[in-house]
Amino acid sequence: MLETEICQMKMRNPTVLAAGVLGSTSSSLNWVARSGAGAVVTKSFAVEPNKGYPNPTTVEVEGGIINAIGLSNPGVEVFKGELEKLEGNVPQIASVYGSTPEDFSMVASQVENLVDALELNVSCPHAMEGCGASIGQDPDLTRSIVKTVKSSVDTPVIAKLTPNVTDIVEIAQAAEQGGADALTLINSLGPGMRIDLETAHPILSNRFGGMSGPAIKPIALRCVYQVHQNVKIPIMGVGGITNYRDVVEFLYAGASCVQIGTAVMYHGLEVFREISTGLEKFMKEKNYQTVEEMVGLAHQQ
Amino acid sequence: MHVPQVLKIKRIVEETPTVKTFYFPWEFKDEITGQFTTSAKFPTPGQFLMVWNFQDEKPMSISSIDPVNGEIGLSVKMVGPFTQSLHKLQENDQLGLRGPYGRGFVIAGSRVLAVGGGIGMAPVAGFTEEACSRGIEVDTITAATTQSEILFAERLEKAGSRVFPTTDDGSHGFCGFATELAEKLIKEGKYDMVVACGPEIMMKKLSLITQENQIPAQFSLERYMKCALGICGQCCVDDVGWRICVEGPVFWGDQLSLISEFGKYHRDASGIKNQF
């Protein structure tokens, strides 16, 4: 009943581990898969190793957390070793980042045979200059990165977009024109910040960080809804999903499946199984036979 | 809320030439009223805090837990720039603390051997004091390189523990490694349980000794940590993927045997493996 498919990836349920959460090693990805996720996305990696920002890199705020980990990763060469050790019981998506179309395609082509799809991180809100959201705010650059990667790999390509733009539809259409097979909407919001009352110190060492968690759900949902109306490729919805009711909303808005991140902090790795169980019960009550028939229903109202 | 609480250092105890203990009143500001309240979340032995010096933030074990006086102690060994900055602090200076995090030691059994190597004595001291107060007989090995670096011997004797100091150079107590003395005591001692924290090589050897002697044992592990909230994945260990900040830092010996990297390697900030 929960089985679904996106980019030729057959998933046992529509919950996917979001990029940046736990996925730095094959061990943690395999554990998430065993815990019930329908698919997993790795933490973003690039050509060279990167230590990220000094701590504090995360702090809680009302309705979620803000983080500026700074895309820490051991580089593609080492990460290939991790990808080789994936158990492969669920579809695996590699999240890659870079600062130029060539960077992206170099990383993507080195790992395409080890995963089922590639997710291009053109949306990290706290990446260093020239990476992340500074790319994803530019439709031409987004189009050209997707296009370059598409021309260098045979594996499906998913573009993960930032909500921190005037018009997300414009960026989504640019990614679609570049040849993206699917979109992930959205990356963390902001950046935001938190300041200590006693000392007036900004808490994150980077001062600013991307906001995730329940508070950003309404914005993520709106982005999915708006983009669904204006593109033909499927959407992975992400942003503040913590229970099956959130998943239903995202499906109704037009997402074909959902990614889950911050909820792991609140509910542990059991969250994937809990959400799947709740969703199945809901579908039975509402008499839905498949996940697909729920996708985009809000647009018919 | 997982936000650093900025607290004033109540007092500082110089334990050894390289270790200081910083005592804090364990109280939190209410999110709404801004008033200080004693938190219900008093740490248990083996749990840790994230310590923020307004430049960087690192996990630190809690070495003293005193709910009666509403105070906790953090023992810090000077090893690098972060701990050097902590050692420069005076009474009434501030640090940001968040937590407590992780799963601490299970306090059980009637005769326990507690083993601490170097600054690994911090969580072991917390354990020994709590276990002794519950009437458990605790023998504590406090191991150091040399006499002046022996930690908490008097404090733990006062708590009711039999304390066995060991030094690598033989300047005080047993001459040799903590594991050698531990093995000797285990063979004589009829312990129900062993708890340990210290260099991973020490714990690796101790895990083999406790396995051979079929004694349940708990070990406190350390890994590079970022969020401490169970989501960044930085402290996950091979092959099980467990997070040191949530599933750990304390593991039972049988869990430890599933952690294939134990005693072999750990990962740095970028995730690259470093051999022990």
Boltz contact constraints between the chains, C-beta under 6 A:
constraints:
  - contact:
      token1: [A, 21]
      token2: [B, 231]
      max_distance: 6.0
  - contact:
      token1: [A, 22]
      token2: [B, 233]
      max_distance: 6.0
  - contact:
      token1: [A, 24]
      token2: [B, 233]
      max_distance: 6.0
  - contact:
      token1: [A, 24]
      token2: [B, 271]
      max_distance: 6.0
  - contact:
      token1: [A, 25]
      token2: [B, 236]
      max_distance: 6.0
  - contact:
      token1: [A, 27]
      token2: [B, 236]
      max_distance: 6.0
  - contact:
      token1: [A, 27]
      token2: [B, 238]
      max_distance: 6.0
  - contact:
      token1: [A, 27]
      token2: [B, 239]
      max_distance: 6.0
  - contact:
      token1: [A, 27]
      token2: [B, 241]
      max_distance: 6.0
  - contact:
      token1: [A, 28]
      token2: [B, 233]
      max_distance: 6.0
  - contact:
      token1: [A, 28]
      token2: [B, 236]
      max_distance: 6.0
  - contact:
      token1: [A, 28]
      token2: [B, 241]
      max_distance: 6.0
  - contact:
      token1: [A, 31]
      token2: [B, 241]
      max_distance: 6.0
  - contact:
      token1: [A, 49]
      token2: [B, 270]
      max_distance: 6.0
  - contact:
      token1: [A, 50]
      token2: [B, 270]
      max_distance: 6.0
  - contact:
      token1: [A, 51]
      token2: [B, 269]
      max_distance: 6.0
  - contact:
      token1: [A, 51]
      token2: [B, 270]
      max_distance: 6.0
  - contact:
      token1: [A, 54]
      token2: [B, 56]
      max_distance: 6.0
  - contact:
      token1: [A, 55]
      token2: [B, 56]
      max_distance: 6.0
  - contact:
      token1: [A, 55]
      token2: [B, 57]
      max_distance: 6.0
  - contact:
      token1: [A, 56]
      token2: [B, 52]
      max_distance: 6.0
  - contact:
      token1: [A, 56]
      token2: [B, 57]
      max_distance: 6.0
  - contact:
      token1: [A, 57]
      token2: [B, 226]
      max_distance: 6.0
  - contact:
      token1: [A, 58]
      token2: [B, 227]
      max_distance: 6.0
  - contact:
      token1: [A, 59]
      token2: [B, 3]
      max_distance: 6.0
  - contact:
      token1: [A, 60]
      token2: [B, 1]
      max_distance: 6.0
  - contact:
      token1: [A, 60]
      token2: [B, 2]
      max_distance: 6.0
  - contact:
      token1: [A, 60]
      token2: [B, 3]
      max_distance: 6.0
  - contact:
      token1: [A, 69]
      token2: [B, 232]
      max_distance: 6.0
  - contact:
      token1: [A, 72]
      token2: [B, 269]
      max_distance: 6.0
  - contact:
      token1: [A, 72]
      token2: [B, 270]
      max_distance: 6.0
  - contact:
      token1: [A, 73]
      token2: [B, 271]
      max_distance: 6.0
  - contact:
      token1: [A, 74]
      token2: [B, 270]
      max_distance: 6.0
  - contact:
      token1: [A, 74]
      token2: [B, 271]
      max_distance: 6.0
  - contact:
      token1: [A, 74]
      token2: [B, 272]
      max_distance: 6.0
  - contact:
      token1: [A, 196]
      token2: [B, 6]
      max_distance: 6.0
  - contact:
      token1: [A, 198]
      token2: [B, 6]
      max_distance: 6.0
  - contact:
      token1: [A, 199]
      token2: [B, 6]
      max_distance: 6.0
  - contact:
      token1: [A, 201]
      token2: [B, 54]
      max_distance: 6.0
  - contact:
      token1: [A, 264]
      token2: [B, 231]
      max_distance: 6.0
  - contact:
      token1: [A, 265]
      token2: [B, 229]
      max_distance: 6.0
  - contact:
      token1: [A, 265]
      token2: [B, 230]
      max_distance: 6.0
  - contact:
      token1: [A, 265]
      token2: [B, 231]
      max_distance: 6.0
